[in-house]
Amino acid sequence: MAVGEFELIARYFQQQNLQRDDVLVGIGDDGAVLTVAPGKQLVVAMDTLVAGVHFPEQASPFDIGYKALAVNLSDLAAMGAEPAWFTLALTLPEADEAWLQEFSRGLFTLARRHMVQLVGGDTTRGPLTITVQAHGFVSDKVAMRRSTARAGDRIYVTGPLGDAALALQSVLGKVALPEEHSESLLQRLHRPTPRVTAGLALRGLTSSCIDISDGLLADLGHICSASKVGAVIRLADIPLSEGMRAAGIDPYPLALSGGDDYELLCTIPPGLIKTLERALYDMNVQLHCIGEIEAGSGVRCLDQSGAPYQSAASGYQHFQPE
C-alpha cells in the first residue's frame, strides 16, 4: 500500500532527532514559530534543484538530499551566517519509500553536522523537484555582501575549482576520471562541502563575498557588477586539485566556468590580510589569492605568461541558449 502525504511527512521528516531551543513550534502546525535573539539579524536563502538540471537523473537519493541542503548552507556561508533552520518543499513523481528513506538520511546527515533543524515545508506530486529555504543568524550589520568590493582588494577562494564540473563531464560520459581520484572528484559533485566555518571566520574581514555555484567568472562578475568595479585573475594562482591535474585535460575552462564547487569567493582589503591569516589559522581554513579588484568593469584573465586569456564560456545561466 502506497504511503500517504501525512504519513510520509511523519515517517521521514518529522522525526529528525534534532530540537533547537529557538524552535518553539516546528513541523506539525500551519507554520513554524521561531525565535531570533536580540542583536541578531535573520539571513534567508533558497534554492530549487530539478532532476536532470541540478543533479543527474541517476544520482543517489542520499546525495540528492545532502546536496539540496548543502547548496543552501553555502549561500548562508557566503553571507557569514550561522545556520539555524530550513524548510523543504518536495515534489515527487511517486511516494517511493526506499527513495524517501535514503533522501531523508542524506538530508539529515548534513543537517545534524551543522545543527540546523527542519521546521516545515510541503510535499506534492509531480516531476522530481526539491526546494530548500535555509535561515541563519548574523550580528547586526556584519552580513557579507556582493556590493562592497573596492579597487585594490585582493581576491581569494577557499579551495580548488573545477572538480565538480570535471565529475559531471564523467557522469555524462565525456571524460574518464583518473581512477585513484575518481571517488573524491565525484564527491565534489554530489556532496559539496558548504564552507560554513570559512564564512564565519571571514565576517568583518571581507569587503565582499559570494559562493561559486555558476562558475568563477560568472560569480566574480556578479561581485564586479554589484560593486561597480573590475577584476583581474591569474590562471597560475587558481587552486587545482590533484585529481584535476591528473585528468590530462586543460583545467582552466572548467575551473573558470564549470561551477557547482560551492567554494567561497571573497575580496579582502590589503590592510586586513595579516589579521585574516591569523583568524584562518586558528580555524584551520585555507584561502588562495587569485587576483585583485581594479577600477573599471568586467573580469580579465591572465595566463601563465601574463598574456590575456579568453575563456570560451562565462558560466551557467538558466534559460541561456545552448
C-alpha positions as CSV (number, residue, x, y, z in Angstrom):
1,M,0.0,0.0,0.0
2,A,1.4,3.4,-1.0
3,V,2.3,5.8,1.8
4,G,0.1,8.9,2.1
5,E,1.3,12.5,2.3
6,F,0.9,12.9,6.1
7,E,2.4,9.5,6.9
8,L,5.3,10.3,4.6
9,I,6.0,13.6,6.5
10,A,5.7,11.9,9.9
11,R,7.8,8.9,8.9
12,Y,10.7,10.5,7.0
13,F,10.8,14.2,8.1
14,Q,9.1,14.8,11.4
15,Q,11.4,12.5,13.5
16,Q,14.7,14.2,12.8
17,N,16.4,13.8,16.2
18,L,17.3,17.5,16.4
19,Q,15.5,20.1,18.5
20,R,16.9,23.6,18.8
21,D,16.0,25.8,21.7
22,D,15.0,28.6,19.3
23,V,12.3,26.5,17.6
24,L,9.1,26.9,19.7
25,V,6.8,25.2,17.1
26,G,8.2,23.1,14.3
27,I,6.7,20.6,12.0
28,G,3.0,19.7,12.6
29,D,1.3,23.1,12.6
30,D,0.3,25.5,9.8
31,G,3.5,27.4,10.4
32,A,6.7,27.4,12.5
33,V,7.2,29.6,15.5
34,L,10.9,30.7,15.8
35,T,12.9,33.0,18.0
36,V,15.5,35.4,16.8
37,A,17.8,36.5,19.6
38,P,18.3,40.2,20.4
39,G,21.1,41.8,18.3
40,K,20.8,39.2,15.6
41,Q,19.6,39.6,12.0
42,L,18.0,36.7,10.0
43,V,19.6,35.7,6.7
44,V,17.3,33.7,4.4
45,A,18.4,31.8,1.3
46,M,16.5,29.5,-1.1
47,D,17.5,27.1,-3.9
48,T,15.5,24.8,-6.1
49,L,17.0,21.6,-7.5
50,V,15.4,19.9,-10.5
51,A,16.2,16.4,-11.7
52,G,18.3,16.4,-14.9
53,V,19.2,20.1,-14.4
54,H,20.9,20.4,-11.0
55,F,21.7,16.7,-10.5
56,P,21.9,13.7,-12.9
57,E,18.8,11.6,-13.2
58,Q,20.7,8.6,-11.8
59,A,22.0,10.4,-8.7
60,S,21.5,8.5,-5.5
61,P,18.7,9.8,-3.2
62,F,21.2,10.2,-0.4
63,D,23.3,12.5,-2.5
64,I,20.2,14.5,-3.7
65,G,19.1,15.1,-0.1
66,Y,22.6,16.0,1.0
67,K,23.2,18.4,-1.9
68,A,19.8,20.1,-1.6
69,L,20.7,21.3,1.9
70,A,24.4,21.9,1.1
71,V,23.8,24.4,-1.6
72,N,21.7,26.5,0.7
73,L,24.1,26.3,3.6
74,S,26.7,27.5,1.1
75,D,24.6,30.6,0.5
76,L,24.4,31.2,4.2
77,A,28.2,30.8,4.4
78,A,28.7,33.4,1.7
79,M,26.7,35.9,3.9
80,G,28.7,34.9,7.0
81,A,25.6,33.5,8.7
82,E,25.4,30.8,11.3
83,P,22.9,28.1,10.1
84,A,19.8,27.6,12.2
85,W,16.6,26.3,10.4
86,F,15.4,25.2,7.0
87,T,12.2,24.3,5.2
88,L,11.7,21.7,2.5
89,A,9.2,21.7,-0.5
90,L,9.5,18.2,-2.1
91,T,7.8,17.3,-5.4
92,L,7.8,13.6,-6.1
93,P,6.6,11.6,-9.1
94,E,5.6,8.8,-6.6
95,A,6.0,8.1,-2.9
96,D,8.8,5.6,-3.1
97,E,9.6,4.6,0.5
98,A,13.1,3.3,-0.3
99,W,14.0,6.5,-2.1
100,L,12.5,8.7,0.7
101,Q,14.4,6.8,3.4
102,E,17.7,7.4,1.7
103,F,16.9,11.0,0.7
104,S,16.0,12.0,4.3
105,R,19.1,10.2,5.5
106,G,21.3,12.3,3.3
107,L,19.4,15.5,4.2
108,F,19.7,14.9,7.9
109,T,23.3,13.7,7.8
110,L,24.3,17.2,6.8
111,A,21.6,18.9,9.0
112,R,23.0,17.3,12.1
113,R,26.5,18.2,11.2
114,H,25.6,21.9,11.2
115,M,22.8,21.8,13.9
116,V,20.2,23.1,11.5
117,Q,16.6,22.0,12.1
118,L,13.9,21.3,9.6
119,V,10.9,23.4,10.7
120,G,8.3,23.0,7.9
121,G,7.6,22.6,4.2
122,D,5.3,20.9,1.7
123,T,5.0,17.7,-0.4
124,T,3.3,17.5,-3.8
125,R,3.1,15.1,-6.7
126,G,5.0,15.9,-9.9
127,P,8.4,15.9,-11.6
128,L,11.2,15.4,-9.0
129,T,12.0,18.9,-7.7
130,I,13.4,19.9,-4.3
131,T,13.3,23.4,-2.9
132,V,15.0,24.2,0.4
133,Q,14.9,27.6,2.2
134,A,17.6,28.0,4.8
135,H,17.8,30.5,7.6
136,G,20.8,31.7,9.6
137,F,21.9,34.4,12.0
138,V,24.4,37.2,11.8
139,S,25.1,40.0,14.3
140,D,23.7,43.4,13.3
141,K,25.4,44.9,10.2
142,V,28.0,42.2,9.7
143,A,26.4,40.2,6.9
144,M,28.8,39.9,3.9
145,R,27.5,41.2,0.6
146,R,28.4,41.3,-3.1
147,S,28.2,45.1,-3.5
148,T,31.1,46.4,-1.4
149,A,34.3,45.4,-3.1
150,R,36.8,48.2,-3.8
151,A,39.7,48.7,-6.2
152,G,42.9,47.3,-4.6
153,D,41.2,44.5,-2.7
154,R,42.7,41.0,-3.1
155,I,40.5,38.2,-4.5
156,Y,40.6,34.9,-2.6
157,V,38.9,31.5,-3.0
158,T,38.6,28.8,-0.3
159,G,39.6,25.7,-2.3
160,P,40.2,24.1,-5.7
161,L,38.0,24.9,-8.6
162,G,36.6,22.8,-11.5
163,D,36.3,19.4,-9.7
164,A,32.5,19.3,-9.8
165,A,32.4,20.2,-13.5
166,L,35.0,17.6,-14.3
167,A,33.0,15.0,-12.4
168,L,29.9,16.0,-14.3
169,Q,31.7,15.5,-17.6
170,S,32.5,12.0,-16.4
171,V,28.9,11.3,-15.5
172,L,27.9,12.5,-18.9
173,G,30.4,10.1,-20.5
174,K,32.6,12.8,-21.9
175,V,35.8,12.2,-20.0
176,A,37.3,9.4,-17.9
177,L,38.3,10.3,-14.4
178,P,41.8,9.3,-13.0
179,E,41.0,6.0,-11.2
180,E,42.8,7.0,-8.0
181,H,40.9,10.3,-7.8
182,S,37.5,9.2,-9.1
183,E,35.7,8.9,-5.8
184,S,37.0,12.3,-4.4
185,L,36.0,14.1,-7.6
186,L,32.5,12.6,-7.7
187,Q,32.1,13.6,-4.0
188,R,32.8,17.2,-5.0
189,L,29.8,17.0,-7.4
190,H,27.3,15.0,-5.4
191,R,28.2,16.1,-1.8
192,P,29.7,19.5,-1.9
193,T,31.1,20.9,1.4
194,P,29.4,24.2,2.4
195,R,32.2,26.4,3.7
196,V,30.3,27.4,6.9
197,T,33.4,27.6,9.0
198,A,35.2,29.8,6.5
199,G,32.2,32.1,6.2
200,L,32.1,32.6,10.0
201,A,35.9,33.3,10.0
202,L,35.6,35.9,7.2
203,R,33.0,38.0,8.9
204,G,34.3,41.6,9.5
205,L,37.3,41.0,7.3
206,T,36.0,40.8,3.8
207,S,34.8,43.6,1.6
208,S,32.5,41.2,-0.4
209,C,31.7,37.5,-0.7
210,I,29.8,35.1,-2.9
211,D,29.7,31.3,-3.2
212,I,30.9,29.8,-6.5
213,S,27.8,28.0,-7.9
214,D,27.7,29.2,-11.5
215,G,31.5,29.4,-12.1
216,L,34.3,31.6,-11.1
217,L,33.9,34.1,-14.0
218,A,30.1,34.4,-13.6
219,D,30.2,34.7,-9.8
220,L,33.1,37.2,-9.7
221,G,31.2,39.0,-12.4
222,H,28.3,39.3,-10.0
223,I,30.6,41.0,-7.4
224,C,32.0,43.3,-10.1
225,S,28.6,44.3,-11.3
226,A,27.1,44.9,-7.9
227,S,30.2,46.8,-6.7
228,K,30.8,48.7,-9.9
229,V,34.4,47.6,-10.2
230,G,36.5,45.3,-12.4
231,A,38.8,42.4,-11.6
232,V,41.9,40.6,-12.9
233,I,42.6,37.0,-12.1
234,R,45.8,34.9,-12.8
235,L,45.3,31.4,-14.0
236,A,48.6,30.3,-12.4
237,D,47.2,31.2,-9.0
238,I,43.8,29.3,-9.3
239,P,44.0,26.3,-7.0
240,L,43.6,22.9,-8.7
241,S,43.2,19.5,-7.0
242,E,45.4,16.6,-7.6
243,G,42.5,14.9,-9.4
244,M,42.1,17.7,-11.8
245,R,45.9,17.8,-12.5
246,A,45.9,14.1,-13.1
247,A,42.9,14.2,-15.6
248,G,45.1,15.1,-18.6
249,I,42.9,17.9,-19.8
250,D,43.1,21.7,-19.9
251,P,41.7,22.5,-16.4
252,Y,41.0,26.2,-16.9
253,P,37.8,26.1,-18.9
254,L,36.3,24.0,-16.1
255,A,37.9,26.0,-13.3
256,L,36.7,29.3,-14.7
257,S,33.2,28.4,-15.9
258,G,32.2,25.0,-14.6
259,G,30.5,25.9,-11.4
260,D,29.0,23.7,-8.7
261,D,32.1,23.7,-6.5
262,Y,30.5,25.8,-3.8
263,E,33.8,27.3,-2.6
264,L,33.6,30.9,-1.3
265,L,35.0,33.8,-3.4
266,C,35.8,36.9,-1.3
267,T,37.6,40.2,-1.6
268,I,39.9,41.4,1.2
269,P,41.3,44.9,1.7
270,P,45.2,44.7,1.8
271,G,45.3,46.1,5.3
272,L,43.3,43.2,6.8
273,I,45.2,40.4,5.2
274,K,47.5,39.7,8.2
275,T,44.5,39.8,10.5
276,L,42.7,37.4,8.2
277,E,45.6,35.0,8.1
278,R,45.7,34.8,11.9
279,A,42.0,34.2,12.1
280,L,42.0,31.5,9.5
281,Y,45.0,29.7,11.0
282,D,43.1,29.4,14.3
283,M,40.1,27.9,12.4
284,N,42.0,25.6,10.1
285,V,40.6,27.4,7.0
286,Q,42.7,27.9,3.8
287,L,42.4,30.7,1.3
288,H,44.1,31.2,-2.1
289,C,44.8,34.6,-3.6
290,I,44.0,34.6,-7.3
291,G,43.9,38.2,-8.3
292,E,42.8,41.8,-7.5
293,I,39.9,44.1,-7.8
294,E,40.6,47.1,-10.1
295,A,38.8,50.2,-11.4
296,G,36.6,49.7,-14.4
297,S,34.3,46.8,-15.2
298,G,34.3,43.1,-16.1
299,V,36.7,40.3,-15.3
300,R,40.1,40.0,-17.1
301,C,42.1,36.7,-17.1
302,L,45.9,36.5,-17.4
303,D,47.6,33.2,-18.5
304,Q,50.9,31.9,-17.0
305,S,52.9,34.3,-19.1
306,G,50.8,37.3,-18.1
307,A,49.1,37.5,-21.5
308,P,45.3,38.0,-21.8
309,Y,43.3,34.7,-21.7
310,Q,39.9,34.5,-23.2
311,S,37.5,31.8,-21.8
312,A,35.1,30.2,-24.2
313,A,32.3,30.3,-21.6
314,S,31.4,32.6,-18.7
315,G,29.4,30.3,-16.5
316,Y,26.0,28.7,-16.2
317,Q,22.7,30.6,-16.7
318,H,19.2,29.2,-16.7
319,F,17.3,29.9,-20.0
320,Q,20.6,30.6,-21.8
321,P,20.6,29.1,-25.3
322,E,22.7,26.0,-25.6
